[in-house]
Amino acid sequence: MTTATRDLAGLMARVAEFAPGLRVETGPGATGPYAYDASNYRVPPRAVAFPRTADDVVGVLRACREAGAPVTARGGGTSMAGNAVGPGVVLDFSRYMNRILHIDVQARTARVEAGVVLDALRSATALHGLDFGPDPSSHSRCTLGGMIGNDACGNRSVRDGRTSGHVVALEIVTADGVRAVADHAGLHALDPGDAGLVARLEADLKRLIEDNLAPIRTELGRIPRQVSGYQLQHLLPENGFHLARALVGSEGTCAVVTAATVRLVATAQASTLLTLGYDDVVAAAEDVPEILRCAPSAVEGMDEAIVATMRARRGPDSVTGLPEGRAWLYVELEGDDQAEVNARAADLLEALKAQGRLTGGRVVESPAERRSLWRVREDGAGLAARLVDGGESWPGWEDAAVAPEDLAGYLRGFRKLLASHELTGVLYGHFGAGCVHVRIDFDMATDTGREVMRRFLAEAAALVVEHGGTLSGEHGDGRARSELLEVMYSHRMIAAFAAFKQVFDPDGLLNPGVIVDPARFDADLALRELPLVDTTFGFPHDEDGFAGAVRRCVGVGRCRSDAGGVMCPSYRASGEENDSTRGRARMLQEMIRGETVTDGWRSTEVRDALDLCLSCKACSSDCPVGVDMATYKAEFLHQHYKGRLRPRSHYSLGWLPKTSALAGYAARPVNALLRGPLGKLLARLGGVTTQRRIPAFASRRALRRTLRAAQPAGPARAILFVDSFTRAFRPKVAGAASRVLADAGVPCTPQDGLCCGLTWVSTGQLDTARKVMVRTVTALDDGDDRPIIVAEPSCAAALKRDVPELLGTEAARRVADRVHTFTGALTDLADQDWTPPPLPDDVVLQTHCHEYATFKGRRPADLLRRLGVRTVDEAEGCCGLAGNFGFEAEHYDTSIAVAGLALTPRLDRLDGRPVVADGFSCATQIDHLAGGQDIRALHLAELLDPAADQPGETT
């Protein structure tokens, strides 16, 4: 047993003694993702603890104090400065300590645990017409504890300021395990037995303030966004010794916050949004003082690189409503009366036009356009990390702030500084508060690049101080900027910061290396030169292949959101970091590094992290940096099982296109066999759950009859690709699709006998997948350039994306360029004057995840509305079956849990409405969830079939 192992065993024994029953993880498969946050740093922890109560936190801190082990508190892990990683025990508050304890509507306050996600609080308070003012772009996954740690602000900080201004009281645990409450009157022990200790601590703090009145008054609190260092000005006599606010922004270095009472604000009754275009960000900044005269609630800026990346990743329609320009400001105005707000907006627009800097400007009336525009701004950090040209950029100097009136001058100097070091920065941020976020193309993988970064950051710190600004405006100093505090503050102020921490944490165990006694900002960098990894997929969009692909994850954590988009269904079902897209990407990064995960492709820890990935591909669209975990999982499974026995379901489900083709020749006896006791035995032998009914195979006769009827009477404008699922289980869909397309002016020739290879891809049998794909591409790339229409969305997505990325040939790319989903064909190819049969007013829709992710701007919901359906109740999320996933015995429970997030609730309130689901998996899951009720999911082709007497009555 090594010394490190003995030390860890001793620490875990102490934790078990002081916090019995506490969940603590120590293996690399559990701790690997916690070595990272959204910063440039990697600091592997020794253990990760998941407290449920404040007493659990007390136990951990007492155990760590005895063992001399550091402690780092963590919420959503979205810190860009490296303040949520540490070398000892990481406390993850987001997993269990995430309760809203009380909302006092009259007092306009809420008491919450540290792990409450901001959006959860906002949803709860919105029922009472209240809101929590600060709103970082990470609002869907950041926690109140993290916001308190950083003194976070957000998009509307012009109106609402920083988190510190909204904190009433903090419930804390000190480094020696004492529970206390900090508020406007000081510190109060929760246990009467600790009153003496708490009184001495408070007395020490008061002496510290008395000894440093002059530097505190002259150096702190100078500009709205001065977050760097400790906020000791709140302890000045004239400010009433508000210890709670002084602890906000201390980044977990002085105490661990377990709960907080926060002030709420009234929700605005009226609002409008202006989008303003400029030639560059400096011109935009010049107009900020004029805009602030109109008392806006938000003034946000960004440059063209972010917009271009958003359009490239999610389609040209993902960003609408921006005027001409190369940089933009969003200006939000709020009030009690919509007419008054609109008048203010019109006056402001005229005033700005008179200034002469605008290239364009407009008031955004459409709520949908507003949501789209705010999505671009909120995804700025991720979009800027991996740009449309493939370039990478990094934080490190992403949070400087100056007074708003000094912003333009600072930006001029900053752009010159970037150019002098031959660096490029992507700029965005809270221009109305003078806070600029920028990601820079640092080369942190080489010694030369790190030296350039060190020189640049030192000069950038001097520049922002020269403009009267601050190193950090809301992200905190963390590991990224703490070393630079001496550039901003006097030696006396630095000494006062050290003394403040000493009072609370004399042993230096709370988040060491941050603010006081800082680590070098170029220590513990995650990025380094790594060997290229030989893979079967080509990863053509990533310069370093697989290593570059998994490096896309920079930790912004959108995959940890509970709502909005589809990503990440397994995280939404389990709540575990390791089941998020980010957690899996971090494990793959650890595998490539080869330090904590040492067995490469054979790693069982990585295999287990990927196990609950549904391969839904939603991350490839929803993730701001375009992580494609489905492809990474396919590659890993291919390498992991190379030359080894695979899970049984890889054979029974992965080879389904072959076995189903055989079953079609004897469909009736095969179906009878599978419905009986022998069917359950075969399912168990094949690793398939017995809690589902195996879908019935269609006969070859039914297929031939359908295909004969589908032959066009005249020339065909397109090819109808009859995929393996349609061929094996629902040939009627091919017939309905053929009739609808012919009726819409797109007669098709059916193409049978080919396969996209999807089932082999999803089970990681890539050699077989390649062979299948080569045969398919050879047959389709025969000089015919007609569109290829695929009724099954998952097979369309495989032909569109997996085939060219796995084969890497021009022929594969030519075929991919011709592929349309059924929805896409009706959107792009149908006659302009086509009128479908009468449709119901209201439908429930389950969009296939692969269609959602791969075919941007061609959504079934949009088509249904355009064709006359008034209400489309879309189950936004994965159905949970996800091809082979939900049929695998070990994944059944997760499959049902995922369905319960969006699909099941809609089926429970169906009330006779038709259900549309083009994906075979989705339709099968709906049939299973219906449990014998008279509910059958229709393919869109069946709903639109002109041969049906009623929608869905396909002949």
Disulfide bonds with the S-S distance in Angstrom:
none
